[in-house]
Amino acid sequence: MRILVTGGAGFVGSSLAILFKRDRPKAEVVALDNLKRRGSELILGRLREAGVGFVHGDVRLAYDLDNAGGFDVMLECSAEPSVQAGYDGAPAYLIDSNLTGAVNCLEAARRNKAVLVFLSSSRVYPMKALREIPLEVKNERFVVRPGAHGLGWSEAGISADFPLAGARSLYGATKLAAELLIEEYRALYGLTAIVNRCGVLTGPWQMGKVDQGVFVLWAARHLFGGSLTYIGYGGQGRQVRDFLHVEDLYELIKLQLEAPQSWSDVPHNVGGGPALSLSLAELTRECRARAGRAIEIASDSVDRPYDVPYYVTDAGAVTGRSGWTPKWRAADVLDDIFGWLRTHQDALRPVLAG
């Protein structure tokens, strides 16, 4: 078996590549990446030590995918992952990477008669509709008003039935457009494609930023120093996200690949759910305890057009279908991140310190 991982020097792609090689040592696992994102250069040694091959290439260029060779499974992890991308009036790289790149990956999977695992995003859900979910304040976080529910949402979180009409950010639009193309490739060419709409993924070797990888960023700034700000919704840090350790995502994909045809039907919401959710204020408290110090958090009450106050994944459909549930608990995820930061602080400080 040959597994090609696009975005293979990124956090998720490299983590999946290394885990698949660990559990399938006879398989050839190859990571393809353009190394554009800062910190990806730190990943190359990890890939090499794990026995994962590397191809310097770009999904925007079809011939780079051709040069990577044939494959049986493609894990499509490439993306410009920032929800802020394009808000500066320059959306070309985002669209080329996430949409043109997805088309090139679809074509490569079709030609190779391979199974495609596409990592989509919770950002496919429209922001106005998410903001209209009735919330109330409970201690340091927003919560769904008890007993409230609607199409695709409840206290259990957001399910894949949530309505898709409305604007969602250019990033979310490119992911949803790619999902629609995948549906057409299934119908027209018989492509086997698994679509996982992931919430916040985290763990060691994520080079966290405000717009992507916030849990690692928060931990790193508490440990190494730097500035942080509660932005929007009163500037109190009450907005909530759930999170999932990348190893739990791996366990699900490994399970899905045991019977890929049975998962190639509808998009699947994948995340940690209510039990693995924190507000920024709660995250600050957890980081202070682990870092042994407090840093000042600035406050900016102005809402941002690309933010929502609450997103928690309802992965109940995936659990009901397969029995999969996250094994990593919230405290263990944060302990894992802090342990990694301390162990590799000399290499990571220049990338993650503010």
C-alpha positions as CSV (number, residue, x, y, z in Angstrom):
1,M,0.0,0.0,0.0
2,R,1.2,3.5,-0.8
3,I,-0.3,6.5,1.2
4,L,0.1,10.0,-0.1
5,V,-0.4,12.8,2.5
6,T,-0.9,16.3,1.0
7,G,0.0,19.1,3.4
8,G,2.3,16.4,4.9
9,A,4.7,18.8,6.6
10,G,1.8,20.6,8.4
11,F,0.6,19.7,11.8
12,V,-2.3,17.4,10.9
13,G,-0.7,15.9,7.8
14,S,2.6,15.0,9.4
15,S,1.0,13.6,12.5
16,L,-1.2,11.3,10.4
17,A,1.7,10.3,8.2
18,I,3.8,9.3,11.2
19,L,1.0,7.4,12.9
20,F,0.1,5.5,9.8
21,K,3.8,4.6,9.2
22,R,4.1,3.5,12.8
23,D,1.1,1.1,12.6
24,R,1.7,0.0,8.9
25,P,5.4,-0.3,8.7
26,K,5.3,-2.2,5.4
27,A,3.2,0.6,3.8
28,E,5.0,3.4,1.9
29,V,3.9,6.7,3.3
30,V,4.8,9.9,1.5
31,A,4.3,13.5,2.6
32,L,3.9,16.2,0.0
33,D,4.2,19.9,1.1
34,N,5.3,23.3,-0.2
35,L,6.8,24.2,3.1
36,K,5.2,27.7,3.0
37,R,4.0,27.8,6.6
38,R,6.5,28.8,9.3
39,G,7.5,25.9,11.5
40,S,7.1,23.2,8.7
41,E,10.8,23.1,8.4
42,L,10.9,21.6,11.9
43,I,8.8,18.7,10.8
44,L,11.1,17.3,8.1
45,G,13.4,15.6,10.6
46,R,10.4,14.0,12.3
47,L,9.2,12.6,9.0
48,R,12.6,11.2,8.1
49,E,13.1,9.6,11.5
50,A,9.6,7.9,11.2
51,G,10.4,6.5,7.8
52,V,8.0,8.8,5.9
53,G,9.1,9.9,2.5
54,F,9.0,13.6,1.5
55,V,8.2,15.3,-1.8
56,H,8.6,19.1,-2.0
57,G,5.5,19.9,-4.0
58,D,2.4,22.1,-4.2
59,V,-1.2,20.9,-4.7
60,R,-1.8,24.0,-6.8
61,L,0.4,22.4,-9.5
62,A,-1.1,19.2,-11.0
63,Y,2.3,18.0,-12.2
64,D,3.7,18.1,-8.6
65,L,1.1,15.6,-7.7
66,D,2.0,13.5,-10.7
67,N,5.6,13.6,-9.7
68,A,4.8,12.3,-6.3
69,G,3.9,8.9,-8.0
70,G,1.0,6.6,-7.7
71,F,-0.9,5.8,-4.5
72,D,-3.7,3.8,-3.0
73,V,-4.9,6.3,-0.4
74,M,-4.7,10.0,-0.4
75,L,-5.1,11.9,2.9
76,E,-5.9,15.4,1.7
77,C,-4.7,17.6,4.5
78,S,-3.4,20.5,2.4
79,A,-5.0,23.9,3.0
80,E,-4.6,27.6,3.7
81,P,-6.2,27.1,7.1
82,S,-6.8,30.7,8.2
83,V,-10.4,31.8,8.5
84,Q,-9.0,35.4,8.2
85,A,-7.5,34.7,4.8
86,G,-8.8,37.0,2.1
87,Y,-10.0,39.7,4.4
88,D,-7.1,41.8,3.3
89,G,-8.5,41.8,-0.2
90,A,-6.0,39.2,-1.5
91,P,-7.8,35.9,-1.7
92,A,-5.8,34.3,-4.6
93,Y,-3.5,32.0,-2.5
94,L,-6.5,30.8,-0.4
95,I,-8.6,30.0,-3.5
96,D,-5.7,28.4,-5.4
97,S,-4.6,26.3,-2.5
98,N,-8.0,25.2,-1.2
99,L,-10.1,24.9,-4.4
100,T,-7.7,24.5,-7.3
101,G,-5.6,22.3,-5.0
102,A,-8.7,20.2,-4.2
103,V,-9.5,19.7,-7.9
104,N,-5.9,18.6,-8.6
105,C,-6.1,16.1,-5.7
106,L,-9.5,14.8,-6.9
107,E,-8.1,14.3,-10.4
108,A,-5.0,12.5,-9.0
109,A,-7.2,10.2,-6.8
110,R,-9.5,9.5,-9.8
111,R,-6.6,8.6,-12.1
112,N,-5.1,6.3,-9.4
113,K,-8.5,4.8,-8.5
114,A,-7.5,5.6,-4.9
115,V,-9.5,6.2,-1.8
116,L,-9.6,9.9,-0.8
117,V,-9.9,11.1,2.8
118,F,-10.7,14.8,2.7
119,L,-10.3,17.0,5.8
120,S,-13.0,19.6,5.6
121,S,-13.8,22.1,8.3
122,S,-16.5,23.2,10.8
123,R,-16.2,26.5,9.0
124,V,-18.5,25.3,6.3
125,Y,-21.4,26.3,8.5
126,P,-22.6,29.9,8.0
127,M,-21.6,32.4,10.6
128,K,-24.9,34.3,10.9
129,A,-26.8,31.1,11.6
130,L,-24.3,30.1,14.2
131,R,-24.5,33.5,15.9
132,E,-28.2,33.2,16.1
133,I,-28.0,30.1,18.4
134,P,-29.4,31.3,21.8
135,L,-26.7,31.5,24.3
136,E,-26.4,32.6,27.9
137,V,-23.4,33.3,30.2
138,K,-22.5,30.6,32.8
139,N,-19.4,31.5,34.8
140,E,-16.6,32.0,32.3
141,R,-18.3,30.7,29.2
142,F,-21.2,30.9,26.8
143,V,-23.5,28.0,26.9
144,V,-26.5,27.0,24.8
145,R,-29.7,28.0,26.6
146,P,-30.9,24.9,28.5
147,G,-33.5,23.0,26.5
148,A,-33.0,25.1,23.4
149,H,-32.5,23.2,20.1
150,G,-33.1,23.6,16.4
151,L,-32.2,22.0,13.1
152,G,-28.7,20.8,13.4
153,W,-27.9,22.2,16.9
154,S,-28.6,21.5,20.6
155,E,-26.8,21.4,23.8
156,A,-24.9,18.4,22.4
157,G,-23.4,20.8,19.8
158,I,-23.5,21.3,16.0
159,S,-24.4,18.4,13.8
160,A,-23.9,17.8,10.1
161,D,-27.6,18.6,9.6
162,F,-27.0,22.3,10.4
163,P,-28.3,24.4,7.5
164,L,-25.7,25.6,5.0
165,A,-27.4,28.7,3.5
166,G,-25.5,31.9,4.1
167,A,-21.9,33.3,4.1
168,R,-19.2,31.5,6.0
169,S,-15.8,33.1,5.2
170,L,-13.8,32.5,2.1
171,Y,-11.9,29.7,3.8
172,G,-15.2,27.9,4.7
173,A,-16.6,28.5,1.2
174,T,-13.6,26.9,-0.5
175,K,-14.0,23.8,1.8
176,L,-17.7,23.6,1.1
177,A,-17.0,24.0,-2.7
178,A,-14.5,21.2,-2.5
179,E,-17.1,19.0,-0.7
180,L,-19.6,19.6,-3.6
181,L,-17.0,18.7,-6.2
182,I,-16.3,15.5,-4.2
183,E,-20.0,14.6,-4.4
184,E,-19.9,15.0,-8.2
185,Y,-16.7,12.9,-8.5
186,R,-18.5,10.2,-6.5
187,A,-21.5,10.2,-8.7
188,L,-19.7,10.6,-12.1
189,Y,-16.5,8.5,-11.6
190,G,-17.3,6.2,-8.7
191,L,-14.7,7.8,-6.5
192,T,-14.5,6.6,-2.9
193,A,-14.1,9.7,-0.8
194,I,-14.5,10.2,3.0
195,V,-15.3,13.7,4.1
196,N,-14.6,14.7,7.7
197,R,-15.7,18.1,8.9
198,C,-13.2,18.7,11.7
199,G,-13.5,21.2,14.5
200,V,-10.4,22.4,16.3
201,L,-7.6,19.9,16.1
202,T,-4.6,20.2,18.4
203,G,-1.6,18.5,19.9
204,P,2.2,18.6,19.8
205,W,3.9,20.1,16.7
206,Q,1.1,22.5,15.9
207,M,2.6,25.9,15.2
208,G,-0.3,27.8,16.7
209,K,-1.6,31.2,15.6
210,V,-4.6,33.3,16.7
211,D,-6.6,32.2,13.6
212,Q,-5.5,28.5,13.6
213,G,-4.1,26.5,16.5
214,V,-5.3,28.7,19.3
215,F,-4.9,26.1,22.1
216,V,-1.1,25.7,21.3
217,L,-0.7,29.4,20.9
218,W,-2.3,30.1,24.3
219,A,-0.1,27.5,26.0
220,A,3.1,28.7,24.3
221,R,2.5,32.4,25.2
222,H,2.0,31.5,28.8
223,L,5.2,29.4,28.8
224,F,7.5,31.5,26.6
225,G,5.9,35.0,27.0
226,G,4.1,37.2,24.6
227,S,0.8,39.0,24.1
228,L,-2.7,37.6,24.1
229,T,-6.1,39.3,23.6
230,Y,-9.7,38.4,24.3
231,I,-11.3,39.7,21.1
232,G,-15.0,40.3,20.6
233,Y,-18.2,39.4,22.5
234,G,-17.4,41.8,25.3
235,G,-13.7,41.0,25.4
236,Q,-14.1,38.7,28.4
237,G,-12.9,35.4,26.7
238,R,-16.2,33.7,27.0
239,Q,-16.3,32.3,23.5
240,V,-16.2,28.5,23.4
241,R,-14.6,25.9,21.1
242,D,-14.2,22.2,21.4
243,F,-11.0,20.5,20.5
244,L,-9.7,17.1,19.5
245,H,-6.2,15.5,19.9
246,V,-4.9,14.6,16.5
247,E,-4.3,11.0,17.6
248,D,-8.1,10.7,18.1
249,L,-8.6,11.9,14.5
250,Y,-6.1,9.3,13.4
251,E,-8.0,6.5,15.2
252,L,-11.2,7.5,13.4
253,I,-9.5,7.6,10.0
254,K,-7.9,4.3,10.6
255,L,-11.3,2.8,11.4
256,Q,-12.9,4.5,8.3
257,L,-10.3,3.0,6.0
258,E,-11.2,-0.5,7.1
259,A,-14.4,-0.1,5.2
260,P,-14.1,3.1,3.1
261,Q,-17.1,2.5,0.9
262,S,-19.4,2.5,3.9
263,W,-18.1,6.0,4.9
264,S,-18.3,7.5,1.4
265,D,-21.8,8.9,1.6
266,V,-22.2,12.0,3.7
267,P,-19.9,14.5,5.5
268,H,-19.1,13.5,9.1
269,N,-18.8,16.0,11.9
270,V,-15.7,15.2,13.9
271,G,-14.6,16.9,17.1
272,G,-14.2,16.6,20.9
273,G,-17.8,17.6,21.8
274,P,-19.0,19.3,25.0
275,A,-16.7,17.2,27.2
276,L,-13.6,18.6,25.4
277,S,-14.6,22.3,25.2
278,L,-13.1,25.4,26.8
279,S,-13.7,29.1,26.7
280,L,-10.7,31.3,26.2
281,A,-11.0,32.4,29.9
282,E,-11.1,28.8,31.0
283,L,-8.1,28.0,28.8
284,T,-6.2,30.9,30.4
285,R,-6.9,29.4,33.8
286,E,-5.6,26.0,32.7
287,C,-2.5,27.5,31.1
288,R,-1.7,29.6,34.1
289,A,-1.8,26.5,36.3
290,R,0.5,24.5,34.0
291,A,3.0,27.4,33.3
292,G,3.1,28.4,36.9
293,R,2.6,32.0,36.1
294,A,0.1,34.5,34.8
295,I,0.4,36.8,31.8
296,E,-1.8,39.8,31.2
297,I,-4.6,39.3,28.7
298,A,-5.7,42.4,26.8
299,S,-9.4,43.0,26.0
300,D,-10.9,44.1,22.7
301,S,-14.7,44.1,22.7
302,V,-15.1,44.7,19.0
303,D,-16.5,41.6,17.2
304,R,-14.7,40.3,14.2
305,P,-16.7,39.3,11.1
306,Y,-15.0,35.9,10.9
307,D,-15.7,34.9,14.5
308,V,-18.6,33.1,16.3
309,P,-19.1,33.0,20.1
310,Y,-19.8,29.3,20.3
311,Y,-18.9,26.2,18.3
312,V,-19.0,22.7,19.8
313,T,-19.1,19.6,17.6
314,D,-21.9,17.1,17.9
315,A,-20.1,13.9,16.7
316,G,-23.0,11.7,17.8
317,A,-23.6,10.4,14.3
318,V,-20.0,9.2,14.0
319,T,-20.1,7.6,17.4
320,G,-23.5,5.9,16.7
321,R,-22.2,4.6,13.4
322,S,-18.8,3.2,14.6
323,G,-18.5,3.4,18.4
324,W,-15.6,5.9,18.0
325,T,-15.2,8.4,20.8
326,P,-12.2,10.6,21.8
327,K,-9.8,8.8,24.1
328,W,-7.8,11.9,25.1
329,R,-9.4,13.9,27.9
330,A,-9.1,17.7,28.0
331,A,-6.5,17.8,30.8
332,D,-4.4,15.2,29.1
333,V,-4.4,17.1,25.8
334,L,-3.2,20.2,27.6
335,D,-0.6,18.3,29.5
336,D,0.7,16.8,26.3
337,I,1.0,20.2,24.7
338,F,2.9,21.7,27.6
339,G,5.2,18.7,27.8
340,W,6.1,19.0,24.2
341,L,6.7,22.8,24.5
342,R,9.0,22.3,27.4
343,T,10.9,19.4,25.8
344,H,11.6,21.4,22.5
345,Q,11.5,24.9,23.8
346,D,14.8,26.0,22.2
347,A,13.5,25.2,18.7
348,L,9.9,26.3,19.4
349,R,10.5,29.6,21.2
350,P,11.5,31.6,18.1
351,V,8.3,30.3,16.2
352,L,5.7,30.5,19.0
353,A,6.8,33.3,21.4
354,G,5.1,36.6,20.9
